[in-house]
Amino acid sequence: MKILVLGAGAVGGYFGGRLSAAGHEVFFTARGEHLDALRTRGLSVRSCQGDFHVYPHVSGHFEPIEGLDLILLCVKHKDTAGILPQLKEQAGKTTVVISLQNGAASERFFIDAVGAEKVVGGIAYIGAALEEPGSIHHTARGIITIGELNGAPSQRAESIKKMFEEAGVKCNISADITKDKWEKLMWNVGFNGLSALTRQPVHPLLNHPPTRIIIKKLMDELVAVAHAAGVPVNAGLIDKYIENTLKGGEVFPSTLQDVKQGKATEINIMNGTVVDEGRKRNIATPYNEMVWAAVSAIDAARGG
């Protein structure tokens, strides 16, 4: 396939790199020192599932790419508006667009630009970080879930699943991608903000009983809000997430990485979503409100 990865950071770089290593024609967009490193040295991935090095096409902005089969949207939410013109320019009649961004409804930010018929829902489950320009460290998981927004089976979803799995990436097809996105958000609200505030990766937080209790409270609040919104998330996932996270490699959540690097975080679409949706339904979310308020104060202090 011919694939454009908009945003070749830790997530886009890892999955796009796997596809490139499998022989697909992959185009990466990047910027700054990372762009320079990719141009000169290629992409190096140190992975718990086997290291690899690739030399994909890379640019800050490509001219329209003919015959583009797939666009993976992997930029931070704050950068979505800025890439909409390029996304609209690159999405051809048969191009499929999949967002691997965080959040329970990331598609709503770009669906008007390309048309709902081109969009397939996507979720990335991965522990990865950009170690230095041109270099990614993959520590845990590396799985994708995709699904049509209406839940119907489709040949294009099956083709994308096959493409990923032949590249060594486990890919599931969901019949309810909205529910799955909320369940992914459950993990994020439990770990991301608290990790950023304590400057700790996830294992120390789970191995410290007081913070482990807070993690569960954060997830409990999401379950209550999601159920009130009519999204049937599985409350049993809370214990499963904790158990599986401890079994896997160490994870440095994206919000922790952002705070350490002085970047704006995505706390508004994580714990902030639980707070907003809870307010709409008169459901108290004190743990999420505290985490959201504290991390957003860090953002505000930096002018975010």
N, C-alpha and C positions, 0 to 999 in steps of 0.2 A: 504494500500500500504506500501511498504518498501522504505523509503526515506532517502537519505543522503543529509545533508545541509553542504556544504563546506563554512565555515565562519559563525559562530553563533553570529554575532554582532547584531546591532539594527534591521536590515532588516531580515537577516536570522533567528535570534532568534525569532522575532515576528511571521513570517509566519510558520517557523518550529514548534514553540511552539503551535500555533493554530492547526496544523495538529496532533501533539502529543496529545494534549488535546482531540482531536476527536477520538483517538484510533488507529491512524496509528503508525507503528513502525519507529521512527525517530532517525537517528544517526547524531549527531552534531560534527563538528570539531571546536576546539577553541585553544587558547594558553594563556600562562601566568596566571595571577591571575584570569582571566575570566574562563579559563579551570578549575582551582582549585575550584572556587566557584560552577561551574556547577556540578562538581563531588561530592562535599560535600553537597550542599544545593539545587541543582536543579536550574531551571530557574523560576524567578519571573517576571511577566509582569503586570505593572500598566497601565491599558488601559482605554481610553475614551469609549471603547465599552465593558467594563467588565474585571475586573482583573482575572488572573489565574496563576497557578503554576504547573509546570510539571517537571518530572524527566526523560529526554530522555537519550539514550546512548550517551556518549561523550568521545572523545579522541583527542589527537593531530594528530594521524594518525591511521586509521583503517586498518587492514588486509582486503583483498578483501571480500566484502559482497555479498554472493550468493543471487540471485533472486532480485536484486535491481531494483525497478521499475522507480525511479525518482531520479535525482541529481539536487538540486538547488544550483547554483553557486552564492555565495553572498559575496565573498572576494572583497577587493578593487582592482582596476585595476593594481596597482603596484605589487600586490601579485599574479596575475594570472599566470605568468610564473613559479612561485615556486610551484604551486599546479597542474600544467599540468601532471606531472608523476602520481600523485594520481588520478586525473580525468581519465586519460587513463586506469589506473589499475582497477578502480571501474566500468567503463561503460561497462556493458555486452551487449550482442547482442540485447536485447529488452529494454535496459535502455533508458529513455528519459532524455536529459540534457537541462535544462532551466537556462539561466543567468538572474539574477535580478540586475545586475550591472548597474551603470550609463553609459551614452554614447549612441551615435546613432548607433554604430556598434560593440557592445561588443562581439558578436559571432565570429567575425573574429579572435579574439585572441586565441580561443581554438578549433575552428571547425576542424582544421587539426588533432588535437590530438584524436578526437573521431569519426570523420566522419559526414558529413552534414546530413546524413539520421537519426541520433539520436537527432538532435538539433531542438528544438522548441523555437521560439523567446519569450522573456518575458520582462515585464515592471512592476515595483513596484511603486505604488503611496501611499506614507506613510510618516507621520511625526513621527519619533521615535528616541530615543537616548539611549545609554547605560549609565544609571545613575551611576552605580558602578558594579564591577564584579558580574555577576549572576543576574543582575537586569536591566530591560528595561522599559522605560517610553514611552508609545504610546500615542501621543497627537492628531493625525489627520489622517483621511482617513484609509487606510489599504486595498487597492484594487489592484488586479493584472489583467493585460491584457496579454494574450498569443496568439500565432498565428504561423502557419507553415510559414517557410521562403518564400515559393513560393505562399503564400496566399490561398492555396487550403483548403477546409474543410477536417477534418480528425476525425476518431473515437477516436484517442488517445488524441487529444485536448479536445474533448467533455468529455472524462473520467476524465481528469485532472481538467477541469472546475467543474465537478460534485464533485470531491474530495474536492476542495477548498471551494465550496459553502456549502457543508455539514459540513465543519469545521468552518463556520461562516465568510468566506472570500469571498467577492464579486469578481467574476472572469469573465472577458469579453473575447470573442474570436474575434480577429482582422483578417480582410481580407487583411490588408496592414500594417504589423507590422513595416516595415521600416518607413512609414509615422508617425505612432504612436510613434516610438522612437524619431524621430525628434521633434514631438510635446511635448513629455515629456522633451526633451532637452531644449525646449523653456522656460519652467518653471525654469529649473536649471540655465540657463544662466542669467535669469532675477534676481534670488534671491541669488544663492549660493555665488558667489564671492563678491558681494556687501555686503552681510550679514557678511562675514568673515572680510572684510576691516573695517566695521563700528562696528563690535562686537555686532550687533543687530539681534534679530530674525526678522521674516518677517513683522509682524503687525506694529511695529514702522516705518519701511521703507515705508510701503504703506500709513501710516497715516501722513507722512511728505512729503508735496508736491514736494520739489526738488528731493528727492530720488525716489519718485513714477514716476516722469518724466524719470529718468535714467533707471528704471526698464523697462518701456515701450520702450525706445530707444534700450536697449539691446535685447529685444525680436523682435523689428522691424528689426534689422540687421540680426537676425537668419532667419526670414521669407524671406528676400531678398536673402540670400545665399542659403537657401533650395530650393526656386523656381528656382534659376539659376542652381541648381544641378538636377533639374527635380523631386524634391520631393514636392508634392502638399499640404504642410502644410496649415492649416486653420488660416489665419491672425486674424479672429474673436475670436480666443481663447485667445488673449492677454487680452482683457477686461473681458472675462469669467474667466480666471485664477485669475485675480486680485479680481474680485467679490467673487468667491468661496473661495479663500484663506482667505479673510477677514471674511467670514462667519464661517470658520472652527476654530479649536483650534490653538493655537500658534505653529509655526513650527520653529525649530532650524536646519537650513540646514546642511548637512553633512560637507560642507567646513568650516562653522563656528565652528562646533564641532572639526574638525581636527586642525584648527589653535589654538583654545583654549587649546587643549591637546598636542600641539607641534608635531603633526603628519604631514606627507606629504599629500598634498591635491590632488584632482583629477581635478584641474583647467584646465589641458591640454586637457582633454577629454570633458570639458564643454565649457567655453568661448574660450579656445584654439582651439576647433574644428571649431567654427565660424570664427575665425581669419584665420586659415589654409585654410579652404574651400573658404573663401572670397578672399584670395590672389591668389588662383588657378584660380579664375574667374574675377579678377580685380575689385572686389567689396570692397569698403572701409567699414571697421567695427571699427571706432575709439572708440566707447564706450566699445565694447568687448575687443579691444586691450588694452585699459587702465586697465580694470579690470584684464585681464589675466596677463599683465605685472606686476601689483602690487602684486597680490597673488603669482605669480611664483617667485617674488623677495623674498617673505617671505620663500618660499620653498628653494630657493637657499641659503639663509642665514643660513638655518638649515642643509645644505648639501644635500638637496633633488634634 
